[in-house]
Amino acid sequence: MKCALVTGGSRGIGRAVCLQMAELGYYVLINYKGNQAAAEDTLAAVRAKGSDGEIMQFNVGNAEEVQQVLGGWIEAQTEKYIEVLVNNAGIREDVLMYWMKNEQWRDVLGASLDGFFYVTKQVLNGMLLKRYGRIVNMVSLSGLKGTPGQVNYSAAKAGIIGATKALAQEVAKRGITVNAIAPGFIRTDMTAELNEKELAAQVPMNRFGTPEEVAATVAFLASKGAGYITGEVININGGLYS
Ligand code: NAP
């Protein structure tokens, strides 16, 4: 049975991606860090689409947890295998570099950049054996242009962009594509406390994007039809930056 693993699948963009994967007929593995109620809500919504899945709790930035929970799941499977991996989990802790604490640097890099590495390491072997796979990494406009107040977040996302391009070349011959999506302002919990009216005025489309608009591009990159696209970063930002 073909599975799609979505890290940070409980809320926001990840949740919308889980629903898209369900529509494509995947068994959806919904990773989350702490919000079990939200993860169960997402699972119910996946089932309402006529597909199935399970919730999977681990901190993507913790190597041992990823090994135990995800590695253990993979090892125990005889029929299920992960064909699509969406590295979506991420946090932001915005502060000017001058005031940034070591933990704020480490936490943000841990959830995004370390998370990409630990999770992808577990999943890659199965894709290599099957000679097929789709990896989509959620980065950000900040990883391309850099955003003041987000030195940690910009570094984490820029790091994943470099890793995306390098890994894409390593595994291309095995039928695995590795791409990244760089959203601008998307309406989720992560952007809930921002002044949407003021910031949307800077966006040529004059609005924030929706999680569903991001998920639609994930679905495209996960499709067979996108098989010759790899090492790319696709912007979804309403014309804010290109
Ligand atoms: P969100 O609404 O805050 O949701 C974050 C998700 O990530 C939740 O499911 C959360 O799980 C999970 N998560 C956080 N840290 C984790 C960890 N260490 N291990 C496992 N799961 C973890 O965020 P979002 O706006 O949907 O963002 C999703 C991705 O898009 C992030 O990588 C973000 O950087 C990127 N992005 C977002 C925007 C935007 O405007 N929203 C723009 C550019 C890029 P719990 O529910 O358990 O807490």
py3Dmol code that shows the C-alpha trace and the ligand (Angstrom):
import py3Dmol

protein = """\
ATOM      1  CA  MET A   1       0.000   0.000   0.000  1.00  0.00           C
ATOM      2  CA  LYS A   2       1.409   3.362  -1.034  1.00  0.00           C
ATOM      3  CA  CYS A   3       1.782   5.908   1.738  1.00  0.00           C
ATOM      4  CA  ALA A   4       2.437   9.626   1.913  1.00  0.00           C
ATOM      5  CA  LEU A   5       4.208  10.920   5.024  1.00  0.00           C
ATOM      6  CA  VAL A   6       3.513  14.555   5.848  1.00  0.00           C
ATOM      7  CA  THR A   7       5.541  16.027   8.706  1.00  0.00           C
ATOM      8  CA  GLY A   8       3.638  18.684  10.614  1.00  0.00           C
ATOM      9  CA  GLY A   9       0.462  17.259   9.096  1.00  0.00           C
ATOM     10  CA  SER A  10      -1.782  18.162  12.011  1.00  0.00           C
ATOM     11  CA  ARG A  11      -2.338  21.821  11.160  1.00  0.00           C
ATOM     12  CA  GLY A  12      -2.039  24.537   8.520  1.00  0.00           C
ATOM     13  CA  ILE A  13      -0.330  23.759   5.244  1.00  0.00           C
ATOM     14  CA  GLY A  14       0.503  20.199   6.336  1.00  0.00           C
ATOM     15  CA  ARG A  15      -3.134  19.454   7.042  1.00  0.00           C
ATOM     16  CA  ALA A  16      -4.185  20.681   3.586  1.00  0.00           C
ATOM     17  CA  VAL A  17      -1.419  18.524   2.084  1.00  0.00           C
ATOM     18  CA  CYS A  18      -2.728  15.466   3.979  1.00  0.00           C
ATOM     19  CA  LEU A  19      -6.170  16.032   2.455  1.00  0.00           C
ATOM     20  CA  GLN A  20      -4.704  16.378  -1.042  1.00  0.00           C
ATOM     21  CA  MET A  21      -2.760  13.147  -0.550  1.00  0.00           C
ATOM     22  CA  ALA A  22      -5.978  11.448   0.584  1.00  0.00           C
ATOM     23  CA  GLU A  23      -7.677  12.651  -2.599  1.00  0.00           C
ATOM     24  CA  LEU A  24      -4.860  11.076  -4.607  1.00  0.00           C
ATOM     25  CA  GLY A  25      -5.619   7.786  -2.844  1.00  0.00           C
ATOM     26  CA  TYR A  26      -2.600   7.634  -0.544  1.00  0.00           C
ATOM     27  CA  TYR A  27      -2.644   6.119   2.924  1.00  0.00           C
ATOM     28  CA  VAL A  28      -1.628   9.222   4.858  1.00  0.00           C
ATOM     29  CA  LEU A  29       0.877   9.240   7.726  1.00  0.00           C
ATOM     30  CA  ILE A  30       0.130  12.386   9.696  1.00  0.00           C
ATOM     31  CA  ASN A  31       3.120  13.441  11.773  1.00  0.00           C
ATOM     32  CA  TYR A  32       2.741  15.973  14.565  1.00  0.00           C
ATOM     33  CA  LYS A  33       4.763  17.146  17.544  1.00  0.00           C
ATOM     34  CA  GLY A  34       2.304  17.747  20.379  1.00  0.00           C
ATOM     35  CA  ASN A  35      -1.179  18.641  19.173  1.00  0.00           C
ATOM     36  CA  GLN A  36      -2.838  15.227  19.131  1.00  0.00           C
ATOM     37  CA  ALA A  37      -6.368  16.621  18.885  1.00  0.00           C
ATOM     38  CA  ALA A  38      -5.479  18.490  15.688  1.00  0.00           C
ATOM     39  CA  ALA A  39      -3.766  15.386  14.262  1.00  0.00           C
ATOM     40  CA  GLU A  40      -6.865  13.292  14.977  1.00  0.00           C
ATOM     41  CA  ASP A  41      -9.040  15.937  13.324  1.00  0.00           C
ATOM     42  CA  THR A  42      -6.864  15.711  10.227  1.00  0.00           C
ATOM     43  CA  LEU A  43      -7.121  11.920  10.248  1.00  0.00           C
ATOM     44  CA  ALA A  44     -10.920  12.174  10.447  1.00  0.00           C
ATOM     45  CA  ALA A  45     -10.866  14.560   7.473  1.00  0.00           C
ATOM     46  CA  VAL A  46      -8.628  12.132   5.537  1.00  0.00           C
ATOM     47  CA  ARG A  47     -11.133   9.354   6.221  1.00  0.00           C
ATOM     48  CA  ALA A  48     -14.005  11.609   5.168  1.00  0.00           C
ATOM     49  CA  LYS A  49     -12.276  11.839   1.774  1.00  0.00           C
ATOM     50  CA  GLY A  50     -12.579   8.054   1.510  1.00  0.00           C
ATOM     51  CA  SER A  51      -8.930   7.305   2.204  1.00  0.00           C
ATOM     52  CA  ASP A  52      -7.215   6.131   5.378  1.00  0.00           C
ATOM     53  CA  GLY A  53      -4.092   6.816   7.420  1.00  0.00           C
ATOM     54  CA  GLU A  54      -2.673   7.099  10.909  1.00  0.00           C
ATOM     55  CA  ILE A  55      -1.248   9.719  13.198  1.00  0.00           C
ATOM     56  CA  MET A  56       2.423   9.523  14.115  1.00  0.00           C
ATOM     57  CA  GLN A  57       3.907  11.564  16.927  1.00  0.00           C
ATOM     58  CA  PHE A  58       7.569  12.495  16.855  1.00  0.00           C
ATOM     59  CA  ASN A  59       9.696  15.596  17.004  1.00  0.00           C
ATOM     60  CA  VAL A  60      11.358  15.754  13.579  1.00  0.00           C
ATOM     61  CA  GLY A  61      14.327  17.529  15.139  1.00  0.00           C
ATOM     62  CA  ASN A  62      15.069  14.679  17.557  1.00  0.00           C
ATOM     63  CA  ALA A  63      17.153  11.968  15.879  1.00  0.00           C
ATOM     64  CA  GLU A  64      16.335   9.264  18.461  1.00  0.00           C
ATOM     65  CA  GLU A  65      12.583   9.884  18.312  1.00  0.00           C
ATOM     66  CA  VAL A  66      12.590   9.832  14.521  1.00  0.00           C
ATOM     67  CA  GLN A  67      14.587   6.604  14.550  1.00  0.00           C
ATOM     68  CA  GLN A  68      12.335   4.955  17.136  1.00  0.00           C
ATOM     69  CA  VAL A  69       8.913   6.000  15.867  1.00  0.00           C
ATOM     70  CA  LEU A  70       9.359   6.402  12.119  1.00  0.00           C
ATOM     71  CA  GLY A  71      12.234   3.931  11.753  1.00  0.00           C
ATOM     72  CA  GLY A  72      10.294   1.422  13.872  1.00  0.00           C
ATOM     73  CA  TRP A  73       7.162   1.885  11.751  1.00  0.00           C
ATOM     74  CA  ILE A  74       9.095   1.374   8.504  1.00  0.00           C
ATOM     75  CA  GLU A  75      10.807  -1.739   9.861  1.00  0.00           C
ATOM     76  CA  ALA A  76       7.518  -3.273  10.994  1.00  0.00           C
ATOM     77  CA  GLN A  77       5.807  -2.914   7.606  1.00  0.00           C
ATOM     78  CA  THR A  78       5.455  -5.756   5.179  1.00  0.00           C
ATOM     79  CA  GLU A  79       3.053  -4.121   2.721  1.00  0.00           C
ATOM     80  CA  LYS A  80       3.002  -0.389   3.355  1.00  0.00           C
ATOM     81  CA  TYR A  81       5.764   1.800   1.968  1.00  0.00           C
ATOM     82  CA  ILE A  82       6.324   5.522   1.753  1.00  0.00           C
ATOM     83  CA  GLU A  83       6.211   6.785  -1.810  1.00  0.00           C
ATOM     84  CA  VAL A  84       5.720  10.486  -1.053  1.00  0.00           C
ATOM     85  CA  LEU A  85       7.504  12.427   1.687  1.00  0.00           C
ATOM     86  CA  VAL A  86       6.524  16.004   2.424  1.00  0.00           C
ATOM     87  CA  ASN A  87       8.974  17.647   4.832  1.00  0.00           C
ATOM     88  CA  ASN A  88       6.643  20.359   6.042  1.00  0.00           C
ATOM     89  CA  ALA A  89       7.166  20.669   9.815  1.00  0.00           C
ATOM     90  CA  GLY A  90       8.604  24.003  10.817  1.00  0.00           C
ATOM     91  CA  ILE A  91       8.459  26.753  13.395  1.00  0.00           C
ATOM     92  CA  ARG A  92       9.510  30.353  13.540  1.00  0.00           C
ATOM     93  CA  GLU A  93      10.904  32.322  16.462  1.00  0.00           C
ATOM     94  CA  ASP A  94      11.439  35.798  15.123  1.00  0.00           C
ATOM     95  CA  VAL A  95      13.877  38.165  16.784  1.00  0.00           C
ATOM     96  CA  LEU A  96      16.653  40.398  15.532  1.00  0.00           C
ATOM     97  CA  MET A  97      20.011  38.609  15.439  1.00  0.00           C
ATOM     98  CA  TYR A  98      21.379  40.993  18.079  1.00  0.00           C
ATOM     99  CA  TRP A  99      18.936  39.571  20.636  1.00  0.00           C
ATOM    100  CA  MET A 100      18.711  36.021  19.321  1.00  0.00           C
ATOM    101  CA  LYS A 101      19.398  33.344  21.946  1.00  0.00           C
ATOM    102  CA  ASN A 102      21.279  30.147  21.153  1.00  0.00           C
ATOM    103  CA  GLU A 103      18.083  28.135  21.740  1.00  0.00           C
ATOM    104  CA  GLN A 104      16.136  30.276  19.266  1.00  0.00           C
ATOM    105  CA  TRP A 105      18.751  29.543  16.647  1.00  0.00           C
ATOM    106  CA  ARG A 106      18.894  25.835  17.482  1.00  0.00           C
ATOM    107  CA  ASP A 107      15.121  25.277  17.813  1.00  0.00           C
ATOM    108  CA  VAL A 108      14.333  26.775  14.423  1.00  0.00           C
ATOM    109  CA  LEU A 109      17.153  24.977  12.634  1.00  0.00           C
ATOM    110  CA  GLY A 110      16.249  21.787  14.509  1.00  0.00           C
ATOM    111  CA  ALA A 111      12.619  21.703  13.391  1.00  0.00           C
ATOM    112  CA  SER A 112      13.387  22.551   9.762  1.00  0.00           C
ATOM    113  CA  LEU A 113      16.909  21.621   8.706  1.00  0.00           C
ATOM    114  CA  ASP A 114      17.656  18.764  11.135  1.00  0.00           C
ATOM    115  CA  GLY A 115      14.097  17.534  10.652  1.00  0.00           C
ATOM    116  CA  PHE A 116      14.610  17.354   6.904  1.00  0.00           C
ATOM    117  CA  PHE A 117      17.787  15.304   7.418  1.00  0.00           C
ATOM    118  CA  TYR A 118      16.558  12.866  10.078  1.00  0.00           C
ATOM    119  CA  VAL A 119      13.221  12.118   8.405  1.00  0.00           C
ATOM    120  CA  THR A 120      14.523  11.886   4.842  1.00  0.00           C
ATOM    121  CA  LYS A 121      17.321   9.522   5.965  1.00  0.00           C
ATOM    122  CA  GLN A 122      14.715   7.084   7.271  1.00  0.00           C
ATOM    123  CA  VAL A 123      12.564   7.191   4.159  1.00  0.00           C
ATOM    124  CA  LEU A 124      15.167   7.346   1.418  1.00  0.00           C
ATOM    125  CA  ASN A 125      16.282   3.730   1.528  1.00  0.00           C
ATOM    126  CA  GLY A 126      12.798   2.431   0.711  1.00  0.00           C
ATOM    127  CA  MET A 127      12.515   4.828  -2.225  1.00  0.00           C
ATOM    128  CA  LEU A 128      15.932   3.791  -3.536  1.00  0.00           C
ATOM    129  CA  LEU A 129      14.908   0.117  -3.388  1.00  0.00           C
ATOM    130  CA  LYS A 130      11.612   0.825  -5.185  1.00  0.00           C
ATOM    131  CA  ARG A 131      13.404   3.070  -7.678  1.00  0.00           C
ATOM    132  CA  TYR A 132      10.634   5.623  -7.254  1.00  0.00           C
ATOM    133  CA  GLY A 133       9.850   8.436  -4.858  1.00  0.00           C
ATOM    134  CA  ARG A 134       8.703  11.995  -4.448  1.00  0.00           C
ATOM    135  CA  ILE A 135      10.195  14.315  -1.847  1.00  0.00           C
ATOM    136  CA  VAL A 136       8.769  17.796  -1.397  1.00  0.00           C
ATOM    137  CA  ASN A 137      10.365  20.191   1.087  1.00  0.00           C
ATOM    138  CA  MET A 138       8.451  23.172   2.471  1.00  0.00           C
ATOM    139  CA  VAL A 139      10.823  26.112   2.554  1.00  0.00           C
ATOM    140  CA  SER A 140       9.967  29.811   2.422  1.00  0.00           C
ATOM    141  CA  LEU A 141      10.440  33.081   0.654  1.00  0.00           C
ATOM    142  CA  SER A 142      12.724  33.890   3.612  1.00  0.00           C
ATOM    143  CA  GLY A 143      15.103  31.137   2.513  1.00  0.00           C
ATOM    144  CA  LEU A 144      15.480  32.790  -0.890  1.00  0.00           C
ATOM    145  CA  LYS A 145      15.617  36.508  -0.142  1.00  0.00           C
ATOM    146  CA  GLY A 146      16.343  36.523   3.601  1.00  0.00           C
ATOM    147  CA  THR A 147      13.998  38.312   5.999  1.00  0.00           C
ATOM    148  CA  PRO A 148      15.177  40.662   8.749  1.00  0.00           C
ATOM    149  CA  GLY A 149      14.149  39.337  12.154  1.00  0.00           C
ATOM    150  CA  GLN A 150      14.351  35.817  10.781  1.00  0.00           C
ATOM    151  CA  VAL A 151      18.076  35.083  10.509  1.00  0.00           C
ATOM    152  CA  ASN A 152      17.460  31.642  12.068  1.00  0.00           C
ATOM    153  CA  TYR A 153      14.427  30.830   9.897  1.00  0.00           C
ATOM    154  CA  SER A 154      16.043  32.198   6.711  1.00  0.00           C
ATOM    155  CA  ALA A 155      19.177  30.118   7.371  1.00  0.00           C
ATOM    156  CA  ALA A 156      17.136  26.975   8.044  1.00  0.00           C
ATOM    157  CA  LYS A 157      15.103  27.327   4.862  1.00  0.00           C
ATOM    158  CA  ALA A 158      18.097  28.316   2.714  1.00  0.00           C
ATOM    159  CA  GLY A 159      19.867  25.227   4.078  1.00  0.00           C
ATOM    160  CA  ILE A 160      17.028  23.007   2.940  1.00  0.00           C
ATOM    161  CA  ILE A 161      17.100  24.619  -0.511  1.00  0.00           C
ATOM    162  CA  GLY A 162      20.784  23.666  -0.861  1.00  0.00           C
ATOM    163  CA  ALA A 163      20.060  20.161   0.405  1.00  0.00           C
ATOM    164  CA  THR A 164      17.135  19.831  -2.029  1.00  0.00           C
ATOM    165  CA  LYS A 165      19.343  20.652  -5.007  1.00  0.00           C
ATOM    166  CA  ALA A 166      22.167  18.345  -3.872  1.00  0.00           C
ATOM    167  CA  LEU A 167      19.970  15.370  -2.994  1.00  0.00           C
ATOM    168  CA  ALA A 168      18.019  15.770  -6.249  1.00  0.00           C
ATOM    169  CA  GLN A 169      21.222  15.073  -8.172  1.00  0.00           C
ATOM    170  CA  GLU A 170      22.220  12.158  -5.932  1.00  0.00           C
ATOM    171  CA  VAL A 171      18.983  10.215  -6.452  1.00  0.00           C
ATOM    172  CA  ALA A 172      17.780  11.309  -9.904  1.00  0.00           C
ATOM    173  CA  LYS A 173      18.884   8.069 -11.562  1.00  0.00           C
ATOM    174  CA  ARG A 174      16.716   6.087  -9.140  1.00  0.00           C
ATOM    175  CA  GLY A 175      13.479   7.778 -10.209  1.00  0.00           C
ATOM    176  CA  ILE A 176      13.264   9.938  -7.109  1.00  0.00           C
ATOM    177  CA  THR A 177      12.528  13.641  -7.440  1.00  0.00           C
ATOM    178  CA  VAL A 178      13.368  16.190  -4.750  1.00  0.00           C
ATOM    179  CA  ASN A 179      11.828  19.645  -4.939  1.00  0.00           C
ATOM    180  CA  ALA A 180      11.025  22.551  -2.662  1.00  0.00           C
ATOM    181  CA  ILE A 181       8.095  24.924  -2.354  1.00  0.00           C
ATOM    182  CA  ALA A 182       8.669  28.462  -1.105  1.00  0.00           C
ATOM    183  CA  PRO A 183       5.442  30.049   0.144  1.00  0.00           C
ATOM    184  CA  GLY A 184       5.101  33.726   0.937  1.00  0.00           C
ATOM    185  CA  PHE A 185       2.342  34.720   3.384  1.00  0.00           C
ATOM    186  CA  ILE A 186      -0.106  31.846   3.897  1.00  0.00           C
ATOM    187  CA  ARG A 187      -3.024  32.093   6.318  1.00  0.00           C
ATOM    188  CA  THR A 188      -2.315  29.549   9.108  1.00  0.00           C
ATOM    189  CA  ASP A 189      -1.623  29.521  12.856  1.00  0.00           C
ATOM    190  CA  MET A 190       1.966  30.503  12.027  1.00  0.00           C
ATOM    191  CA  THR A 191       0.858  33.831  10.571  1.00  0.00           C
ATOM    192  CA  ALA A 192      -2.192  34.336  12.810  1.00  0.00           C
ATOM    193  CA  GLU A 193      -0.692  37.148  14.862  1.00  0.00           C
ATOM    194  CA  LEU A 194       0.645  39.100  11.873  1.00  0.00           C
ATOM    195  CA  ASN A 195      -1.169  42.203  10.675  1.00  0.00           C
ATOM    196  CA  GLU A 196      -2.703  40.624   7.590  1.00  0.00           C
ATOM    197  CA  LYS A 197      -4.267  43.810   6.262  1.00  0.00           C
ATOM    198  CA  GLU A 198      -1.006  45.729   6.372  1.00  0.00           C
ATOM    199  CA  LEU A 199       1.159  42.912   4.983  1.00  0.00           C
ATOM    200  CA  ALA A 200      -1.313  41.912   2.270  1.00  0.00           C
ATOM    201  CA  ALA A 201      -0.980  45.434   0.884  1.00  0.00           C
ATOM    202  CA  GLN A 202       2.639  44.559  -0.065  1.00  0.00           C
ATOM    203  CA  VAL A 203       1.499  41.513  -2.040  1.00  0.00           C
ATOM    204  CA  PRO A 204       0.594  42.181  -5.698  1.00  0.00           C
ATOM    205  CA  MET A 205      -2.433  39.876  -5.287  1.00  0.00           C
ATOM    206  CA  ASN A 206      -3.383  41.905  -2.231  1.00  0.00           C
ATOM    207  CA  ARG A 207      -4.103  38.914  -0.021  1.00  0.00           C
ATOM    208  CA  PHE A 208      -2.508  36.049   1.905  1.00  0.00           C
ATOM    209  CA  GLY A 209      -2.514  32.639   0.218  1.00  0.00           C
ATOM    210  CA  THR A 210      -4.413  29.617   1.499  1.00  0.00           C
ATOM    211  CA  PRO A 211      -3.000  26.272   2.645  1.00  0.00           C
ATOM    212  CA  GLU A 212      -4.999  24.635  -0.157  1.00  0.00           C
ATOM    213  CA  GLU A 213      -3.174  26.718  -2.773  1.00  0.00           C
ATOM    214  CA  VAL A 214       0.138  25.386  -1.455  1.00  0.00           C
ATOM    215  CA  ALA A 215      -1.165  21.827  -1.189  1.00  0.00           C
ATOM    216  CA  ALA A 216      -2.228  21.856  -4.850  1.00  0.00           C
ATOM    217  CA  THR A 217       1.388  22.389  -5.886  1.00  0.00           C
ATOM    218  CA  VAL A 218       2.573  19.638  -3.549  1.00  0.00           C
ATOM    219  CA  ALA A 219       0.081  17.324  -5.250  1.00  0.00           C
ATOM    220  CA  PHE A 220       1.449  18.304  -8.656  1.00  0.00           C
ATOM    221  CA  LEU A 221       5.074  17.679  -7.617  1.00  0.00           C
ATOM    222  CA  ALA A 222       4.010  14.359  -6.078  1.00  0.00           C
ATOM    223  CA  SER A 223       2.329  13.255  -9.293  1.00  0.00           C
ATOM    224  CA  LYS A 224       3.835  10.973 -11.935  1.00  0.00           C
ATOM    225  CA  GLY A 225       3.440  13.794 -14.452  1.00  0.00           C
ATOM    226  CA  ALA A 226       6.038  15.876 -12.609  1.00  0.00           C
ATOM    227  CA  GLY A 227       8.654  13.149 -13.101  1.00  0.00           C
ATOM    228  CA  TYR A 228      11.147  15.308 -15.007  1.00  0.00           C
ATOM    229  CA  ILE A 229      11.118  18.172 -12.484  1.00  0.00           C
ATOM    230  CA  THR A 230      13.777  17.887  -9.818  1.00  0.00           C
ATOM    231  CA  GLY A 231      15.988  20.191  -7.750  1.00  0.00           C
ATOM    232  CA  GLU A 232      13.499  23.030  -8.268  1.00  0.00           C
ATOM    233  CA  VAL A 233      12.134  25.652  -5.890  1.00  0.00           C
ATOM    234  CA  ILE A 234       8.601  26.782  -6.726  1.00  0.00           C
ATOM    235  CA  ASN A 235       7.472  30.139  -5.344  1.00  0.00           C
ATOM    236  CA  ILE A 236       3.885  30.533  -4.145  1.00  0.00           C
ATOM    237  CA  ASN A 237       3.641  34.114  -2.992  1.00  0.00           C
ATOM    238  CA  GLY A 238       1.014  36.042  -4.957  1.00  0.00           C
ATOM    239  CA  GLY A 239       3.708  37.866  -6.918  1.00  0.00           C
ATOM    240  CA  LEU A 240       5.586  39.174  -3.872  1.00  0.00           C
ATOM    241  CA  TYR A 241       8.985  37.949  -5.031  1.00  0.00           C
ATOM    242  CA  SER A 242      10.337  35.937  -7.933  1.00  0.00           C
TER     243      SER A 242
END
"""
ligand_1 = """\
48
NAP
P 1.616 25.857 11.519
O 0.202 26.154 11.182
O 2.250 26.549 12.680
O 1.749 24.265 11.712
C 3.000 23.729 12.021
C 2.931 22.223 11.945
O 4.256 21.699 12.153
C 2.046 21.610 13.017
O 1.440 20.477 12.457
C 3.052 21.221 14.103
O 2.621 20.125 14.906
C 4.227 20.794 13.250
N 5.525 20.853 13.914
C 6.193 21.944 14.383
N 7.386 21.591 14.900
C 7.470 20.237 14.758
C 8.445 19.284 15.111
N 9.599 19.627 15.707
N 8.196 17.971 14.817
C 7.044 17.597 14.222
N 6.091 18.466 13.856
C 6.294 19.767 14.141
O 2.583 26.144 10.294
P 2.276 26.344 8.726
O 2.053 27.777 8.485
O 1.292 25.354 8.272
O 3.729 26.002 8.143
C 4.055 24.751 7.557
C 5.396 24.899 6.864
O 5.318 25.912 5.867
C 6.538 25.292 7.794
O 7.721 24.628 7.431
C 6.686 26.776 7.547
O 7.989 27.225 7.827
C 6.350 26.848 6.072
N 5.909 28.173 5.632
C 4.772 28.729 6.118
C 4.392 29.987 5.677
C 3.135 30.680 6.152
O 2.946 31.845 5.791
N 2.286 30.055 6.908
C 5.194 30.671 4.757
C 6.339 30.073 4.291
C 6.688 28.815 4.729
P 1.664 20.334 16.218
O 0.278 20.577 15.682
O 1.772 19.053 16.963
O 2.194 21.517 16.970
"""
view = py3Dmol.view(width=600, height=400)
view.addModel(protein, "pdb")
view.setStyle({"model": 0}, {"cartoon": {"style": "trace"}})
view.addModel(ligand_1, "xyz")
view.setStyle({"model": 1}, {"stick": {}})
view.zoomTo()
view.show()
